[in-house]
Amino acid sequence: MASGQSTARTSRVRSQEDVLYDRRIEEVGREIKSVKVKRAQKARSRQQVVVIFPGFFSEVCMTLSLAQLYQIDVETREREWATFKRFNAFYGFYRKLSKDFKKCGLPKFPPRHSKVFTDHNDPVFIEQRRKKLDKFMKELFKIPGMSNQECVLDFLGIRDH
């Protein structure tokens, strides 16, 4: 019986935490003032690079060069923070949005480019891509209610702040 009571208590605590988290997401979403993709930088170490495809191929790719990280500055009434994302993270985020919000009129996502034909380390390419990602994020936040979506706030790192 004691184990049943502790399980009920744990689930009750968890649901209270979920309620608090949901309130926090709602409050932060309503008060987001700006989102900017401010700059790009090389990952400083392999630990900053998220491996998407474990195995030989990804290890070979990682040894060729470190990934570009795009800094996203988020500003609310009370706080500011920055989070760093690879282009693939933006693309995965866009795919999730496309699946979940088919009829919302999502903004156009910047095109992907093959590394065979495009030098992804070229400063001009990096800056153009950064500007396109910034435009995408700004247009995304023009959609009513988008700033309150859990997947958007998770992408912006609200759980960490």
Secondary structure, DSSP 4 states (H G I P E B T S, - for coil): -HHHHHHHHHHHHHHHHHHHHHHHHHHHHHH--EEEEEEEEE-SSGGGSPPSSTTHHHHHHHHH-PPEEEEEEEE-SS-EEEEEE-HHHHHHHHHHHHHH-TTS-PPPPPPP--TTTS-TT-HHHHHHHHHHHHHHHHHHTTSTTGGG-HHHHHHTTGGG-
